[in-house]
Amino acid sequence: MKAYLALISAAVIGLSACSQEASKPAEPAAPTASAASEAAPAAPAESAPPADAPASEAVPADNAAAPAAGNCVATVESNDNMQFNTKDIQISKACKEFTITLKHTGTQPKSGMGHNIVISKAEDMDGVLKDGASAGAEADYVKAGDARVVGHTKLIGGGEETSVTVDPAKLADGSYKFYCSFPGHGALMKGDVTLVN
């Protein structure tokens, strides 16, 4: 039995050496078959921390780019479930213009499940929605010449996309929202427009 256990230990140490794990041979010294099977998974776990180190170094770089910092465009997706894929559009104060592209990833036509993006002050949202509903689909559910509206896209259906360009300087005072003005959609399809440095 001791010879068998010694043979298993030697095999585990040999496997550990083949995997180029300098610190692992001492760990699987327990002479059981389960120790041998645990030695193989231990090799990737040991190599994971060095892989994690560069990944964690990359995370701050990604996070730095997440706000619009110098990137003066954003894409917002909408779907047949009356949802936007974001609740916050961050606009850099450094941008002279900011373009928002709206994509409708659903399949329903705009007559039944159309979406747009309208931007206004938060306190103006209810009035803009009410007047937009009265304006009708042919006006993209936005009252013509509405001074409360900072910008809006046209109404689109499934598979379509559109965009609107806004001046960040017009968003400097107050709290702003983006929302879909298709009747009934604004209750679910809305989010904040935030100016960032």
C-alpha positions in Angstrom: 0.0 0.0 0.0 2.9 2.4 0.8 4.4 1.7 -2.6 1.1 2.5 -4.2 0.8 5.8 -2.3 4.3 6.7 -3.2 3.7 6.0 -6.9 0.6 8.2 -6.8 2.6 11.0 -5.1 5.3 10.8 -7.7 2.7 11.0 -10.5 1.1 14.1 -8.9 4.5 15.8 -8.5 5.4 14.8 -12.1 2.1 16.3 -13.4 2.7 19.4 -11.4 6.1 19.8 -12.9 4.8 19.4 -16.4 2.3 22.2 -15.8 5.2 24.5 -14.8 3.8 25.2 -11.4 6.7 25.7 -9.1 4.6 26.3 -6.0 2.0 23.5 -6.5 4.1 20.3 -6.0 4.0 20.7 -2.2 0.2 21.1 -2.1 -0.9 17.8 -3.8 1.5 15.8 -1.7 -1.6 14.0 -0.1 -1.4 10.5 -1.6 -5.0 10.1 -2.8 -6.5 9.9 -6.3 -8.7 12.9 -5.5 -5.5 14.9 -4.8 -4.2 14.0 -8.2 -7.5 15.3 -9.8 -7.4 18.4 -7.7 -3.8 19.2 -8.9 -4.9 19.8 -12.5 -7.6 22.4 -11.7 -5.2 24.1 -9.2 -2.9 25.0 -12.1 -5.3 27.3 -13.8 -6.3 28.8 -10.5 -2.7 29.6 -9.7 -2.2 31.2 -13.1 -5.4 33.3 -12.7 -4.0 36.0 -10.4 -1.4 37.1 -12.9 -4.1 37.2 -15.6 -6.3 39.1 -13.1 -3.6 41.7 -12.5 -3.6 43.0 -16.1 -7.4 42.8 -16.3 -7.8 44.9 -13.2 -5.3 47.3 -14.6 -7.5 47.5 -17.7 -10.7 48.1 -15.8 -9.9 51.7 -14.7 -9.1 52.5 -18.3 -12.5 51.2 -19.4 -14.2 53.0 -16.6 -12.5 56.3 -17.6 -13.9 55.9 -21.1 -17.5 55.0 -19.9 -18.6 58.6 -19.3 -18.6 60.5 -22.5 -15.2 62.1 -21.7 -14.2 63.3 -25.2 -16.5 60.8 -26.8 -19.4 62.9 -28.2 -21.7 60.1 -29.3 -24.0 57.6 -27.7 -26.1 54.8 -28.9 -29.4 53.9 -27.2 -31.3 50.7 -28.1 -35.1 50.3 -27.7 -37.2 47.2 -28.1 -40.7 45.8 -28.5 -41.0 45.5 -24.6 -41.0 49.3 -24.3 -37.5 49.5 -22.9 -34.4 51.5 -23.5 -31.1 49.7 -22.8 -29.9 52.5 -20.5 -31.3 54.9 -17.9 -28.5 57.5 -18.2 -26.9 59.3 -21.1 -23.7 61.0 -20.0 -22.6 64.0 -22.1 -19.2 65.6 -21.8 -19.1 69.3 -21.2 -16.1 69.3 -23.6 -18.3 68.3 -26.5 -19.5 71.1 -28.9 -22.2 68.7 -30.2 -23.4 65.4 -28.9 -25.1 62.9 -31.2 -27.5 60.2 -29.8 -28.3 57.3 -32.1 -31.5 55.4 -31.4 -31.8 51.8 -32.6 -35.0 49.9 -32.5 -34.0 46.3 -32.0 -37.5 44.9 -32.1 -39.7 43.9 -35.0 -42.9 45.8 -34.5 -43.8 48.6 -36.9 -43.8 52.2 -35.7 -47.6 52.4 -35.8 -47.9 49.9 -33.0 -44.5 50.0 -31.2 -42.7 53.1 -32.5 -40.0 54.8 -30.4 -38.2 58.1 -30.4 -36.0 60.0 -28.0 -37.1 63.4 -26.7 -34.9 65.5 -24.4 -36.3 68.2 -22.1 -36.1 69.5 -18.6 -37.4 67.0 -16.1 -40.2 69.3 -15.0 -41.4 69.8 -18.6 -41.6 66.0 -19.4 -45.3 65.6 -18.6 -46.4 68.7 -20.6 -44.2 67.6 -23.6 -45.7 64.1 -23.5 -49.3 65.5 -23.4 -48.7 67.9 -26.2 -46.8 65.3 -28.2 -49.8 62.9 -28.0 -52.0 65.6 -29.4 -49.6 66.3 -32.2 -49.9 62.7 -33.4 -47.7 60.1 -35.1 -47.3 62.2 -38.3 -45.4 64.8 -36.1 -43.4 62.0 -34.3 -45.5 62.7 -31.2 -43.6 66.0 -30.6 -45.5 69.3 -30.8 -44.0 71.4 -33.6 -41.8 74.3 -32.4 -42.0 73.2 -28.7 -39.4 75.4 -27.0 -39.3 73.0 -24.1 -37.8 70.3 -26.3 -34.0 70.4 -26.5 -33.9 67.8 -29.2 -35.7 64.8 -30.5 -35.4 62.0 -33.0 -38.1 60.9 -35.5 -40.3 58.0 -34.6 -39.0 54.6 -35.8 -40.2 51.1 -35.9 -38.4 47.7 -35.6 -35.1 47.4 -37.3 -34.7 51.1 -37.9 -32.4 53.7 -36.5 -32.3 57.5 -36.3 -30.2 60.1 -34.5 -30.4 63.6 -33.0 -27.6 66.1 -32.3 -27.8 68.4 -29.3 -25.7 71.3 -28.0 -24.5 70.4 -24.5 -24.5 74.1 -23.5 -28.3 73.9 -23.6 -28.2 71.3 -20.8 -26.2 73.4 -18.4 -29.0 74.5 -16.1 -31.4 72.1 -14.4 -32.2 68.4 -14.5 -32.8 66.9 -18.0 -34.6 63.7 -19.1 -34.7 61.6 -22.2 -37.8 59.6 -23.0 -40.0 58.1 -25.7 -43.0 60.3 -26.4 -45.1 57.5 -28.1 -48.4 57.6 -26.1 -48.0 55.5 -22.9 -44.3 54.8 -23.4 -42.9 57.6 -21.4 -43.8 56.0 -18.1 -41.3 53.2 -18.7 -39.0 54.5 -21.4 -37.1 57.3 -19.7 -33.8 58.2 -18.2 -31.5 61.0 -17.1 -29.3 63.2 -19.3 -26.2 64.0 -17.2 -23.4 66.5 -18.0 -20.0 65.2 -17.0 -16.5 66.8 -17.1 
